[in-house]
Amino acid sequence: MTLRSAQEGKEYIIQRIDTDDEELNSFLFSLGCYSGEPITVISHLKGGCIVSIKDGRYNIDNELAEAIII
C-alpha cells in the first residue's frame, strides 16, 4: 500500500521508498522518512498530502506519496 491511499490520522510504518532517484532518497532521509519509521497522514489534498514524520509536518505531492510504501 502506498502513502497516497493511507487513512488520515492513522500511523503507519514505512516499509520502503520505491524510487531510483538518489537525490530524492537523501532528501527523504534528511526528513526522517526511511524504512522502519512511523508516518501519519494528517490530511489529503488535491495535489498531495500533509504528513507527520517525527516532530515535523510536511506537504508532499502525489508522485512522492506513491513512492512511499507503507
Secondary structure as UniProt FT lines:
FT   HELIX           3..5
FT   STRAND          11..13
FT   STRAND          16..17
FT   HELIX           22..31
FT   TURN            35..36
FT   STRAND          38..44
FT   STRAND          48..53
FT   TURN            54..55
FT   STRAND          56..61
FT   HELIX           62..67
FT   STRAND          68..69
//
